[in-house]
Amino acid sequence: MPQIHQGNWTAQGKRFAIIASRWNEFVASKLIEGAVDALGKTGARDEDIEIYRCPGAFELPGLARRVADSKNFDAIVCLGAIIRGATPHFDVVVNQTTRGIAQIAAEAKLAVGFGVLTCDTIEQAIERAGSKGGNRGADAAMAAIEMANLYDKLAARAESASAQPRHRK
């Protein structure tokens, strides 16, 4: 049986940054509430959670990069709502926001939860921010918790392996 490595959902002892856009505030505020609730229910203390706000989703990657580079957190949770309008602006913002956050997730030395809604209608966004469709802010926080714990396990394993003498055959 192969070894399976995965994180757990324990936020205790970890520090989290929630990075959220103010655009579509009525949705973003519900995503923040969901994330804070999920973090609290899994052991994070209020003093271990900081919330950073930016104007819109397009600004999320830049702010997330600077927060990640601060090295003050174990994980960041990016939240926002991009709702399709009548112009191609939606596609540009979705693509650049997603690409930027994905790049941080791949390069930074911390976990990144992605909770940016990309919806065709306001109704879809509301459903995903705490009504019928659950709360994607909570989902993103749970993913960040799990990945932060998995990254810790990987780091501990690497540290343990480097402390062991290597024998060549």
N, C-alpha and C positions, 0 to 999 in steps of 0.2 A: 504494500500500500504506500503510495507516495505521501510525503509530508505536505500538509496543507497549512499555509500561513495566512492569517487574516487578523484584522484588528478587532477590538471589542468596542462596546458603546459606553465606555466610562470616561466622563469628562473631568473627573476629579483630578486636581493637581495640574491641569493644563490651562493655558491662557489662550483666549479666542478674541479675534477682531471680526466684527460684523461690519461689512462695507456695503452701504446701500445708497442707491440713487434716490433723489427727491422727486424726480419726474414720476408721474402717476402715483403720487403720495398715498392716496387712499388704498392702493394695492401694496405698495412698498412697506407701509406701516404694519400691515397684517403679516407680511413676510418676516419682518423684524420680530414681531411678537411671537410668531411660530418658532423662529430660531432661538430666541432667548428662552422660551419655554422648554424647548428640547434640550438645550444646554443645561438649564437648571435641573430638569428631571433626571439628568444623567450625572449629576454631581458637580457641575461648575458653580462656583460662587459668583455672586454679582460683581465682586471686585476683580474677578478674572475674565470679565467680558467688557470689551470696549466697543463702542459703536462709532463708526466714521461715516459721514454723509457727504455725498457729492451731487452736483446738479443733475446729471443724467447717466444713463447706462454707458454712453461713450466714454465717460470719465472714470468708470469703474476700474479698468485695467491699470491706468496710471496711478491711481490711488492705491490699488491693491499691491502694485509693485513696490511702492515706497513703504507701505506698511510691512510687507514681507521683508524688505531689506533692513528694516529696523531691528529685526531679530528679537523682538519683544513677545512674539506669539508662537504657539505651537500650531495654530491653524487659523485660516481666515475663511469667512463665509461671505461670498459675493451675492448680493440680492438686488433685484430690480424688476421692472416690468416694461417690456417694449411691445407696444400695441400697434398693429398695422394701421397705416393711414392710407391716404389716396395717392401717395407718391412713392417712388422707390427708396426714399430715405430709410424706411424700415429695414430693407435688406442690407443696406450699408452699415447701419448701426448694429444690427444683429451679428453680421459677419465679423466686424471689427471688435466688438465687445467679446464675442465668443473666442475668437482667435487670441486676443490679448490675455484673457483669463486662462485659457488653455496653456499658453506659453508660460505663464507664471506657475501654473500647476506642475508643468514639466521641469522647470528650471529652478524654482525656489526650493529652499530647504525646509519647507513646511507644507502641511496639508491645505488643500483648497477645496471648499465646497461651492458648487455652482448652483445658485438659485435664482437665475435670471430668467424670468418668464418671457417667452416669445409667442404672443397670441394674436389671433386674427381679430378678436373682439374684446371689448371691455368685460363682457359676460364671462368669457373664457378665463380671463385674468382673475376675476373675482372668485370663480370656482376653484382655481389653483392656489388661492391665497387664504384658504380657510373655510370655504363652504363645501360644496359637494365633492370636489376633487382633492380633498386634503389640503395640507399646507406645504408648499414647496420650500418655504423658508426652513421649516422644521426638517424636511428631508435633506436639504443641503447641509444643515448643521449636523445631522446624524452621519452623513457621509464624511464630513470633516473630522468628526470625533473618531470614526473608525479608521480613517487613513492616518491620522496623527498617531494613533496607537500602533498601527502596522509599521509606520516609519520608525517609531521608537524600537520596536522589536527587531527590525532590520539593522538599525544602528547598534543595538546591543549585540546582535549576532556577529556583525562585522568586527566590533571591538573585541569580542571573545575570540574570534578566529585569529585576529592579529596578535593576540597575547599568547596563542599556542605556538610552540616551536614547529616548524615545518620540517618534515623528514622526507628525504628523497630516496627513491629506490635505486 
